[in-house]
Amino acid sequence: MLSEIGKVYLVGRSPPVPQGRKLGDARMGIPYRVHVVTDTKEGGQKLKKRLYICLLLALGISGLMSGCGKDFGKRTEINSHNEESRAEEEAVKGETVNGKESRDQNAIRITPTSEVRELETGLSIVRYEGEYGFDAFLEQGGAGSDADVAAYITSLLDQEIRMEGSPFGCSTLSVKSQTGGYLFGRNFDWNTCNGWIVSARPENGYASVSTVNMDFIRAGGVDLSQLPDSAQAFVSLYAPLDGMNEKGLAVSVNMIQDSPGISQDSGKPSLTTTTAVRLLLDRAADVEEALELLQQYDFHSSMGMMVHLAIADADGRSVAVEYVNHEMVVIETPVVTNFYLASGEKQGIGTAQSHTRYEILTGTLEEQGEMTETGVRDALDSVSKDNFGEFESTEWSIVMNQKTKELIYYHRENYGRAYVVPVE
């Protein structure tokens, strides 16, 4: 019994989860509740209550756009973890194009495992295999707010969660690769925070790799890292800000600094900002399928913040999806920053700096036409925080290779160190 203390299982109408199986092995349905194995009745109730509260607060998904805070929990550096559960790493070399390396010579290939591993301070990686209830989430109508997302996951626990939010900046570009296929670049600009690279392998969807700001999932005075790694990974699956799936579909959330948010009300099932990203990563193979999926749902932006989505596929089509006066508008464009691109009264509304970043990236694309991974890296560097100073940091930059299905991560503008994460 002592060996089972603190383990978390999902139980509900489906057959009970056998002891020893991971959270991701459970077939997800409605309803499910978290069951925590504890020791004595008195001590067990305290541990159970604490883990319940921690999970509930963690599932305050609507902290999606909240400010970043201090690093939570100390984790082992990637070079010092044990052999049994470590994230494997190896040097990766790219081919030479026009006398230049197509990939960073110092790139390290990372193979995620079910154990959360810190690659460096503020950047961790984990893999979640199995179902996580997203099909059931959609079947019950989705959610029209972040509070509804949290309520779906925590409905049987009767606990209150908190929500907060604040804006962030982003830049994305899509370009043909000099080595074949297409590349998608993405900067996430904000303050120093805890970024997670999350590899997902659902049974009923496409495999994907996404990025989550774990400081957007607030736990108040309780340390979120006390939850089992599988539970933390489970929570993060509902809060992706960008990513790419096994078909090469790339998605990014970019904020627009405009007062009205998005709240469609046509009677369709509903999605929030990050559950829309989850839907596209799980189910869309290309831009056309992504647009068809989005049209089937009412979109509700998290925390009332205006956003648009940058979406690109392995065939080179790239679009921005905006919601103008609550109507979905699609713009064919290789570059997206933080202002409206759709023609009409809203066009151009956004920060002055976002216009500057847009001009820099479009100028780079016009000049080069095709690029390598390192070329996209340099383009992202040219519009990173150090060039402007509006945000404390460009927390992560990603070059997504839509042909090889790999994501190359750079953390906090250290463009001399790259982590290569395969989708499959």
Stockholm file with secondary structure:
# STOCKHOLM 1.0

chainA/1-424         MLSEIGKVYLVGRSPPVPQGRKLGDARMGIPYRVHVVTDTKEGGQKLKKRLYICLLLALGISGLMSGCGKDFGKRTEINSHNEESRAEEEAVKGETVNGKESRDQNAIRITPTSEVRELETGLSIVRYEGEYGFDAFLEQGGAGSDADVAAYITSLLDQEIRMEGSPFGCSTLSVKSQTGGYLFGRNFDWNTCNGWIVSARPENGYASVSTVNMDFIRAGGVDLSQLPDSAQAFVSLYAPLDGMNEKGLAVSVNMIQDSPGISQDSGKPSLTTTTAVRLLLDRAADVEEALELLQQYDFHSSMGMMVHLAIADADGRSVAVEYVNHEMVVIETPVVTNFYLASGEKQGIGTAQSHTRYEILTGTLEEQGEMTETGVRDALDSVSKDNFGEFESTEWSIVMNQKTKELIYYHRENYGRAYVVPVE
#=GR chainA/1-424 SS CGGGTTCEEEEESSCCCCTTCCGGGSCCCSSEEEEECCSSHHHHHHHHHHHHHHHHHHTCGGGGGCCCCSCCSCCCBGGGSCTTTCCEEEECCCCEETTEESSCTTCEEEECCSSCEEEETTEEEEEEESCCSHHHHHHTTBCSSHHHHHHHHHTTTCCCCCCCCCCCEEEEEEEEETTSSEEEEEEEEESSCCEEEEEEECTTSCCEEEEEEGGGSCCTTSCGGGSCHHHHHHHHTTCCSEEEETTCCEEEEEECCCSCCCBCCSSSCEEEHHHHHHHHHHHCSSHHHHHHHHTTSEEECGGGCCEEEEEECTTSCEEEEEEETTEEEEEECSEECSBCCSSSTTTTCBCHHHHHHHHHHHHHHHHHSEECHHHHHHHHHHTSGGGTCSSSEEEEEEEEETTTTEEEEEETTCTTCCEEEECC
#=GC SS_cons         CGGGTTCEEEEESSCCCCTTCCGGGSCCCSSEEEEECCSSHHHHHHHHHHHHHHHHHHTCGGGGGCCCCSCCSCCCBGGGSCTTTCCEEEECCCCEETTEESSCTTCEEEECCSSCEEEETTEEEEEEESCCSHHHHHHTTBCSSHHHHHHHHHTTTCCCCCCCCCCCEEEEEEEEETTSSEEEEEEEEESSCCEEEEEEECTTSCCEEEEEEGGGSCCTTSCGGGSCHHHHHHHHTTCCSEEEETTCCEEEEEECCCSCCCBCCSSSCEEEHHHHHHHHHHHCSSHHHHHHHHTTSEEECGGGCCEEEEEECTTSCEEEEEEETTEEEEEECSEECSBCCSSSTTTTCBCHHHHHHHHHHHHHHHHHSEECHHHHHHHHHHTSGGGTCSSSEEEEEEEEETTTTEEEEEETTCTTCCEEEECC
//
